[in-house]
Amino acid sequence: MADAVAFPAPAPGVPVGLIDRHAPPLTTELLARYSGPCPRYTSYPTADRFRELRASDPGTQPWDALRSVKTLSLYVHIPFCRSLCYFCACNKIITNQYGLASSYLDHVLREAEWYRERVARAPVVQLHLGGGTPTFLNDGDLHRLMVGLGDVFDLPGGDPVEYSIEADPRVLDRETLDTLRALGFNRLSLGIQDFNPGVQRAINRICSPEQVGTLTEDARKRGFRSVSYDLIYGLPGQDVPSLEKTLDTVLDLAPDRIALYHYAHLPERFRAQRLINSDLMPSPSQKIAMQLAASRRLTDAGYLFLGMDHFARPDDALARAAGEGRLARNFQGYTLMPADALVGLGASAISYSRDGYWQNHHSNKAYAAAIHERGEAIFRGWQLSDDDRLRQWLIMELMCHLRVARSDIEARAGQRLESAFAAELARLQPMFADGLLVLNDRDLYVTERGRWFLRNAAAAFDTYLHQADQTTGYSRVL
């Protein structure tokens, strides 16, 4: 008999119609059928579709909409790390020369100034520092960054907003935790990946459970209201027993949220991954078995599966937002604090407004040169068409709320669903047949077992993906 996992209980408030309590269990065969490469849909269109776009171009640009926003999100990319993790595909700079980070921060703050006359003085309801390792910055520069951002943007702080930061538990200390809390940060994301020593050696990231446990406890004592762990399955040397042992340790530490990511091994694209011994890589069937085992272990322990790779304790704000239909999605994944627009600062950072997206130069050298020359570093983006907005809305509704009313789709499309999206519904026929999606007279909705395949459902509505007729370069769903 194939391995199977029962469905977790729905989050509080999830409409009963989404739960098919008589559906057969999720099997390895079903997972394998939908496990191919697919975009993650943190945006639509996806960033690989962006075209050359410059601030000096004539005419209306997406950032012009910033003048009328009521709420704002901020993202700051800090690309520096002290050591190389072999699995990492992020935009990063490995260095022990702190002067590089201090100079980079000068450029970020100058870029922020460029937005002073281009964005409404709207409250920042979500702030995220990502990387790289944002806590590479010393406490003085963390303070300098927040003061500089506060000079341009409205940073209200306090519990109603979410200010989060990614951190490396190997180097984060109590003094920096104190600094972060004093600066208004209330959510901490720790990159764990795996606690197995052999796996850690294979990816060059050695971190003990004791370090993580102490840091988690210290963060909670200081008032961080949510601590999340990033874990990865499919790493070199992993198998089901070793991953389950890591999860036992994680559950003892009881993080508020867990992101369980699938490792995308693409050494032809990411040089660091060439340092991984390919003989240690688990097979596709082993990775599916790990996903099943991990999800079973987390849901049995009481975590709610929110969809894709996100799990949360029932009392966490993200789980409550999912149950109340308030979940949103941006370039950092699921969020409970949606905003009218996002301003991204730093190399490779992406911004968006109701009119489209714009992205900075990827390399630090090109980013710094552009900031020095003109105060901004925009080099590509996307102007949204009416069709883009319709598909963007539909995709995000499915991924965040798992249900879209037929009447809402038809009102926005101006015609019946079957006419507006005939090709898309044809692509979804296998998902309907497998009980992952349901279309009736009222709704298009994702069933409980379909939560695992949100990316597949979204991909059916991605007109650019099917125009290109290829999915190379995307990570696998499972």
PLY file of the C-alpha trace (Angstrom):
ply
format ascii 1.0
element vertex 478
property float x
property float y
property float z
element edge 477
property int vertex1
property int vertex2
end_header
0.00 0.00 0.00
1.31 3.46 -0.91
2.40 5.86 1.80
-0.39 8.25 2.71
-1.10 11.10 5.06
-4.42 12.21 6.47
-5.46 15.82 6.07
-4.81 18.26 8.91
-7.69 20.02 10.59
-8.70 23.24 8.86
-7.72 26.58 10.31
-10.46 28.20 12.41
-12.99 29.91 10.19
-12.13 28.06 6.96
-15.44 27.59 5.12
-16.77 24.06 5.54
-17.18 23.77 1.77
-13.41 23.64 1.40
-13.09 20.48 3.46
-13.75 17.16 1.75
-13.73 14.82 4.71
-14.43 11.83 2.46
-11.53 12.44 0.10
-8.98 9.65 -0.18
-5.65 10.21 1.57
-2.77 11.95 -0.13
-0.47 9.38 -1.73
3.05 9.34 -3.11
1.58 8.62 -6.56
-0.54 11.76 -6.45
2.36 13.87 -5.22
4.61 12.54 -7.95
2.01 13.39 -10.61
2.13 17.10 -9.74
5.72 17.42 -8.55
7.21 19.06 -11.64
8.79 22.54 -11.87
6.42 25.45 -11.40
6.63 29.14 -10.35
5.99 30.04 -6.70
3.72 32.98 -7.63
4.91 35.56 -5.17
3.91 37.84 -8.04
2.01 37.70 -11.30
3.44 37.96 -13.85
6.45 36.19 -12.35
9.74 38.10 -12.12
11.39 36.14 -14.93
8.96 37.88 -17.33
10.13 41.38 -16.39
11.48 43.56 -19.19
13.86 46.51 -19.34
12.27 49.44 -17.53
14.03 52.60 -16.41
13.02 55.53 -14.25
14.08 57.89 -17.05
11.62 56.37 -19.52
8.87 58.78 -20.60
5.24 58.26 -19.67
3.51 56.76 -16.67
5.50 54.23 -14.65
4.39 51.80 -11.92
6.02 53.83 -9.14
3.83 56.83 -9.96
1.01 55.03 -8.09
3.00 55.37 -4.84
1.77 58.94 -4.50
-1.75 57.75 -3.69
-1.18 54.70 -1.45
-2.81 54.47 1.97
-0.54 51.74 3.39
2.96 50.62 2.51
5.30 47.65 2.89
9.08 48.00 2.93
11.69 45.40 2.03
15.43 45.95 2.43
17.86 43.48 0.91
21.10 43.03 2.87
23.17 40.60 0.78
26.14 39.97 3.09
27.04 36.68 4.79
30.14 35.63 6.72
30.28 32.13 5.24
28.91 30.28 2.22
26.01 27.85 2.57
26.30 25.50 -0.38
22.53 25.12 -0.92
21.80 28.85 -1.07
20.38 30.43 -4.23
19.91 33.93 -2.76
21.59 37.08 -4.03
24.50 37.25 -1.57
28.05 38.45 -0.98
30.37 36.34 1.17
32.82 38.59 3.02
34.43 39.43 6.34
35.17 43.00 5.22
32.57 44.95 7.15
33.34 48.17 5.28
31.54 46.75 2.25
28.31 46.51 4.26
28.64 49.99 5.67
29.15 51.47 2.20
26.23 49.44 0.87
24.03 50.87 3.59
24.97 54.38 2.42
23.57 53.46 -1.01
20.37 51.98 0.46
19.69 55.15 2.41
20.36 57.29 -0.64
17.93 55.12 -2.60
15.34 55.66 0.13
15.76 59.40 -0.36
14.86 58.97 -4.05
11.40 57.86 -2.92
10.84 60.87 -0.65
9.05 62.87 -3.34
7.50 59.83 -4.99
5.59 58.09 -2.19
2.74 59.22 0.03
3.50 59.55 3.73
1.57 56.34 4.33
2.11 54.12 7.39
4.44 51.18 6.87
2.40 48.18 8.06
5.07 45.63 7.18
8.85 45.91 7.16
11.13 43.02 6.31
14.92 42.81 6.24
16.09 39.92 4.08
19.29 38.69 2.58
21.89 37.36 2.75
22.09 37.80 6.48
20.62 41.14 7.59
22.11 40.72 11.06
25.51 40.94 9.36
24.97 44.65 10.06
26.30 45.72 13.44
23.97 47.29 15.98
25.05 50.81 15.08
24.26 50.33 11.40
20.95 48.62 12.18
20.05 51.75 14.13
21.33 53.97 11.30
19.22 52.06 8.79
16.01 52.40 10.78
16.58 56.09 11.51
17.24 56.72 7.82
14.13 54.83 6.76
12.11 56.73 9.36
13.27 60.04 7.88
11.58 59.13 4.58
8.79 56.70 5.46
6.18 56.64 8.22
7.30 53.87 10.59
4.60 53.73 13.28
5.92 50.61 15.04
3.96 48.82 17.75
2.01 45.56 17.82
-0.47 46.30 14.99
2.36 46.23 12.43
4.82 43.47 11.54
8.52 44.26 11.44
10.49 41.10 10.70
14.08 40.14 10.07
15.88 37.04 8.83
18.71 35.92 11.07
21.49 33.34 11.21
21.26 31.68 14.64
24.98 30.92 14.53
25.92 34.58 14.87
22.94 36.44 16.37
23.53 37.45 20.00
21.43 38.82 22.83
22.71 42.37 22.43
21.51 42.47 18.83
18.16 41.03 19.90
17.87 43.92 22.36
18.71 46.38 19.58
16.16 44.86 17.20
13.37 45.00 19.80
14.22 48.59 20.62
13.98 49.40 16.91
10.47 47.91 16.70
11.11 44.42 15.30
8.59 41.90 16.57
9.07 38.85 14.32
12.21 36.77 13.91
12.88 34.24 11.16
15.71 31.79 11.81
17.38 29.79 9.06
17.73 26.26 10.49
17.50 23.98 7.41
18.38 20.75 9.30
19.87 19.66 12.62
21.52 16.46 11.36
25.33 16.91 11.64
26.01 15.02 8.41
23.54 17.13 6.45
24.95 20.28 8.02
28.47 19.35 6.94
27.25 18.60 3.41
25.75 22.10 3.08
28.43 23.89 5.16
26.03 25.22 7.78
26.80 23.94 11.28
24.25 24.98 13.89
23.36 23.25 17.15
19.87 22.86 18.61
21.21 24.44 21.80
22.09 27.64 19.92
18.66 27.81 18.33
16.82 26.97 21.54
18.64 29.64 23.54
18.03 32.23 20.84
14.34 31.33 20.58
13.89 31.63 24.34
15.78 34.92 24.44
13.67 36.35 21.62
10.43 35.46 23.40
11.64 36.96 26.67
12.29 40.20 24.81
8.79 40.35 23.38
9.16 38.97 19.85
5.61 37.81 19.24
6.46 35.29 16.52
9.55 33.17 15.92
9.65 31.15 12.72
12.08 28.47 11.51
13.07 27.80 7.92
13.59 24.11 7.19
14.51 22.39 3.92
13.85 18.86 2.73
15.69 17.22 -0.16
19.16 18.26 1.07
22.22 16.04 0.54
22.38 13.20 3.05
18.78 13.56 4.21
16.36 10.69 4.51
13.04 10.20 6.25
14.45 9.03 9.62
17.00 11.87 9.82
14.42 14.51 8.88
11.95 13.16 11.42
14.65 13.40 14.09
15.24 17.05 13.14
11.51 17.68 13.35
11.35 16.11 16.81
13.98 18.63 17.92
12.16 21.49 16.21
8.87 20.56 17.87
10.56 20.54 21.27
11.61 24.16 20.59
8.02 25.00 19.47
8.46 27.81 16.91
5.32 29.76 16.07
5.70 29.21 12.33
7.59 26.74 10.18
8.44 27.10 6.51
9.25 23.69 5.05
10.88 24.35 1.70
11.73 21.93 -1.07
15.41 22.15 -2.01
15.89 23.03 -5.67
19.22 21.60 -6.76
20.23 23.68 -9.79
24.05 23.61 -9.88
24.07 24.75 -13.50
22.55 28.06 -12.31
24.02 28.48 -8.82
27.76 28.06 -8.46
27.68 27.34 -4.72
25.55 24.25 -5.31
28.37 22.72 -7.34
30.18 22.21 -4.02
27.51 19.68 -3.00
28.35 16.02 -3.53
25.70 14.91 -6.02
26.05 11.32 -4.80
24.43 12.40 -1.52
21.32 13.85 -3.15
18.09 11.99 -2.33
16.01 10.68 -5.21
12.69 12.29 -6.22
10.78 9.46 -4.56
12.77 9.93 -1.35
11.97 13.64 -1.36
8.26 12.94 -1.74
8.46 10.48 1.15
10.19 13.16 3.24
7.48 15.69 2.41
4.75 13.26 3.43
6.50 12.28 6.65
7.31 15.86 7.62
3.80 17.14 6.96
2.30 14.24 8.91
4.66 14.92 11.83
3.91 18.66 11.93
0.14 18.35 11.65
0.03 15.54 14.21
1.85 17.95 16.54
-0.92 20.52 16.09
0.50 22.81 13.44
-1.95 24.00 10.79
-1.01 23.55 7.16
-1.73 26.90 5.51
-0.78 25.83 2.00
2.35 25.37 -0.07
5.18 25.15 2.49
3.77 27.15 5.43
2.76 25.75 8.82
1.71 27.70 11.91
0.53 27.07 15.42
-3.23 27.69 15.76
-2.66 30.68 18.06
-0.22 32.38 15.69
-1.46 35.51 13.92
-0.77 33.99 10.48
-3.00 31.00 11.22
-5.73 33.28 12.53
-5.49 35.43 9.40
-5.87 32.32 7.23
-8.94 31.23 9.16
-10.52 34.67 8.89
-9.83 35.08 5.18
-7.23 37.82 5.70
-4.17 36.03 4.37
-2.17 37.86 1.71
0.92 37.10 -0.34
3.95 39.10 -1.45
7.59 38.49 -2.36
8.35 37.25 1.16
5.56 34.64 0.98
2.37 34.63 3.03
1.67 37.67 5.18
-1.11 38.95 7.39
-0.34 42.62 6.70
-1.24 43.37 3.07
-0.42 46.87 1.85
-1.28 48.97 -1.19
2.31 48.89 -2.42
5.77 47.57 -1.62
9.01 49.53 -1.88
12.06 47.30 -2.16
15.49 48.78 -1.41
18.89 47.31 -2.19
20.44 45.15 -4.88
17.91 42.88 -6.69
14.98 44.19 -4.58
11.56 44.19 -6.24
8.82 46.79 -5.68
5.19 46.80 -6.74
2.13 49.02 -6.97
-1.31 48.59 -8.47
0.22 49.45 -11.87
3.08 46.97 -11.94
6.53 45.94 -10.71
10.04 47.31 -10.84
13.34 45.69 -9.86
16.81 46.95 -9.02
20.07 45.81 -10.57
21.06 42.40 -9.26
24.80 42.84 -8.73
26.11 45.05 -5.95
28.51 46.74 -8.35
25.79 47.71 -10.84
23.45 48.71 -8.01
26.05 50.98 -6.38
26.99 52.59 -9.70
23.36 53.34 -10.52
22.65 54.84 -7.08
25.77 56.99 -7.35
24.75 58.19 -10.81
21.03 58.85 -10.40
19.83 57.92 -6.90
17.87 54.84 -8.02
18.84 51.49 -9.53
15.77 50.38 -11.49
16.58 48.31 -14.55
13.56 46.13 -15.31
9.91 45.64 -14.43
6.40 45.15 -15.77
3.42 47.38 -16.55
0.23 45.50 -15.68
-2.46 45.18 -18.35
-6.14 44.70 -17.51
-5.75 40.99 -18.29
-2.71 40.82 -15.98
-4.72 42.39 -13.14
-7.55 39.90 -13.60
-5.21 36.91 -13.53
-3.15 38.38 -10.69
-6.30 38.77 -8.58
-7.58 35.27 -9.41
-4.24 33.60 -8.67
-3.81 35.39 -5.34
-7.40 34.61 -4.31
-6.80 30.91 -4.90
-3.42 30.88 -3.15
-4.51 32.92 -0.13
-8.23 32.21 0.34
-8.61 28.90 -1.52
-11.91 30.03 -3.00
-13.08 32.41 -5.72
-16.75 33.15 -6.27
-17.89 32.47 -9.83
-19.87 35.71 -9.79
-16.75 37.72 -8.86
-14.72 36.15 -11.67
-17.44 36.78 -14.22
-17.99 40.36 -13.06
-14.29 41.13 -13.48
-13.94 39.21 -16.75
-17.17 40.58 -18.25
-18.28 37.13 -19.44
-19.00 33.63 -18.21
-16.15 31.77 -16.59
-16.28 28.98 -19.19
-15.86 31.53 -21.97
-13.24 33.74 -20.31
-11.02 30.85 -19.18
-11.84 27.92 -21.44
-8.20 26.92 -21.98
-7.44 27.32 -18.28
-10.33 25.10 -17.22
-9.16 22.48 -19.70
-5.72 22.52 -18.09
-7.34 22.08 -14.68
-9.33 18.97 -15.66
-6.81 16.56 -14.07
-6.96 18.53 -10.82
-10.77 18.38 -10.86
-10.63 14.65 -11.53
-8.18 14.09 -8.66
-10.33 16.00 -6.20
-7.87 18.87 -5.77
-10.20 21.57 -7.11
-13.97 21.87 -7.39
-16.00 24.06 -9.73
-19.72 24.35 -9.05
-22.47 26.88 -9.73
-21.15 29.23 -7.05
-17.40 28.80 -6.62
-14.06 27.63 -7.84
-12.34 26.31 -4.73
-9.36 24.34 -3.52
-10.13 21.21 -1.50
-8.17 20.30 1.59
-5.93 17.91 -0.33
-5.54 20.56 -3.01
-3.65 22.87 -0.62
-0.53 20.93 -1.55
-0.89 21.91 -5.21
-1.68 25.63 -5.12
1.20 26.38 -7.46
-0.20 23.94 -10.04
-3.63 25.55 -9.84
-2.16 29.03 -10.22
-0.03 27.94 -13.18
-3.15 27.06 -15.18
-4.04 30.78 -15.25
-0.52 31.98 -16.13
-0.86 33.01 -19.74
2.86 33.76 -20.13
3.92 30.37 -18.83
1.85 28.62 -21.48
2.85 31.01 -24.24
6.46 30.07 -23.54
5.44 26.41 -23.26
8.29 25.60 -20.89
8.93 25.45 -17.16
12.70 25.11 -17.03
14.42 27.16 -14.38
11.60 26.88 -11.82
11.85 24.88 -8.63
9.83 21.69 -8.36
6.53 21.77 -6.49
7.59 18.82 -4.30
0 1
1 2
2 3
3 4
4 5
5 6
6 7
7 8
8 9
9 10
10 11
11 12
12 13
13 14
14 15
15 16
16 17
17 18
18 19
19 20
20 21
21 22
22 23
23 24
24 25
25 26
26 27
27 28
28 29
29 30
30 31
31 32
32 33
33 34
34 35
35 36
36 37
37 38
38 39
39 40
40 41
41 42
42 43
43 44
44 45
45 46
46 47
47 48
48 49
49 50
50 51
51 52
52 53
53 54
54 55
55 56
56 57
57 58
58 59
59 60
60 61
61 62
62 63
63 64
64 65
65 66
66 67
67 68
68 69
69 70
70 71
71 72
72 73
73 74
74 75
75 76
76 77
77 78
78 79
79 80
80 81
81 82
82 83
83 84
84 85
85 86
86 87
87 88
88 89
89 90
90 91
91 92
92 93
93 94
94 95
95 96
96 97
97 98
98 99
99 100
100 101
101 102
102 103
103 104
104 105
105 106
106 107
107 108
108 109
109 110
110 111
111 112
112 113
113 114
114 115
115 116
116 117
117 118
118 119
119 120
120 121
121 122
122 123
123 124
124 125
125 126
126 127
127 128
128 129
129 130
130 131
131 132
132 133
133 134
134 135
135 136
136 137
137 138
138 139
139 140
140 141
141 142
142 143
143 144
144 145
145 146
146 147
147 148
148 149
149 150
150 151
151 152
152 153
153 154
154 155
155 156
156 157
157 158
158 159
159 160
160 161
161 162
162 163
163 164
164 165
165 166
166 167
167 168
168 169
169 170
170 171
171 172
172 173
173 174
174 175
175 176
176 177
177 178
178 179
179 180
180 181
181 182
182 183
183 184
184 185
185 186
186 187
187 188
188 189
189 190
190 191
191 192
192 193
193 194
194 195
195 196
196 197
197 198
198 199
199 200
200 201
201 202
202 203
203 204
204 205
205 206
206 207
207 208
208 209
209 210
210 211
211 212
212 213
213 214
214 215
215 216
216 217
217 218
218 219
219 220
220 221
221 222
222 223
223 224
224 225
225 226
226 227
227 228
228 229
229 230
230 231
231 232
232 233
233 234
234 235
235 236
236 237
237 238
238 239
239 240
240 241
241 242
242 243
243 244
244 245
245 246
246 247
247 248
248 249
249 250
250 251
251 252
252 253
253 254
254 255
255 256
256 257
257 258
258 259
259 260
260 261
261 262
262 263
263 264
264 265
265 266
266 267
267 268
268 269
269 270
270 271
271 272
272 273
273 274
274 275
275 276
276 277
277 278
278 279
279 280
280 281
281 282
282 283
283 284
284 285
285 286
286 287
287 288
288 289
289 290
290 291
291 292
292 293
293 294
294 295
295 296
296 297
297 298
298 299
299 300
300 301
301 302
302 303
303 304
304 305
305 306
306 307
307 308
308 309
309 310
310 311
311 312
312 313
313 314
314 315
315 316
316 317
317 318
318 319
319 320
320 321
321 322
322 323
323 324
324 325
325 326
326 327
327 328
328 329
329 330
330 331
331 332
332 333
333 334
334 335
335 336
336 337
337 338
338 339
339 340
340 341
341 342
342 343
343 344
344 345
345 346
346 347
347 348
348 349
349 350
350 351
351 352
352 353
353 354
354 355
355 356
356 357
357 358
358 359
359 360
360 361
361 362
362 363
363 364
364 365
365 366
366 367
367 368
368 369
369 370
370 371
371 372
372 373
373 374
374 375
375 376
376 377
377 378
378 379
379 380
380 381
381 382
382 383
383 384
384 385
385 386
386 387
387 388
388 389
389 390
390 391
391 392
392 393
393 394
394 395
395 396
396 397
397 398
398 399
399 400
400 401
401 402
402 403
403 404
404 405
405 406
406 407
407 408
408 409
409 410
410 411
411 412
412 413
413 414
414 415
415 416
416 417
417 418
418 419
419 420
420 421
421 422
422 423
423 424
424 425
425 426
426 427
427 428
428 429
429 430
430 431
431 432
432 433
433 434
434 435
435 436
436 437
437 438
438 439
439 440
440 441
441 442
442 443
443 444
444 445
445 446
446 447
447 448
448 449
449 450
450 451
451 452
452 453
453 454
454 455
455 456
456 457
457 458
458 459
459 460
460 461
461 462
462 463
463 464
464 465
465 466
466 467
467 468
468 469
469 470
470 471
471 472
472 473
473 474
474 475
475 476
476 477
